[in-house]
Amino acid sequence: MENEVRKVLDELRPFINADGGDIELVGVEMPSGVVTVKLQGACAGCSLANVTLKAGVERTLKAKVPGVTRVEAV
């Protein structure tokens, strides 16, 4: 599952980079399906980071990677 998550994050990265940020995979917890990421750059302190995380990253990961249940930022 971790490799699939990495591939999806690589697909999303250009959109995040366009706003001056980046995203790093911290880990994938099994069997819970919780993905932990670290937002970097402009995204780290952005007031809309939670929207990006939930509406963008989490929604896309859930749709493309079976077993992902939630995405959390550290």
Secondary structure as UniProt FT lines:
FT   HELIX           2..18
FT   TURN            19..20
FT   STRAND          21..29
FT   TURN            30..33
FT   STRAND          34..41
FT   HELIX           42..45
FT   TURN            47..48
FT   HELIX           49..51
FT   HELIX           52..58
FT   HELIX           59..64
FT   TURN            66..67
FT   STRAND          70..73
//
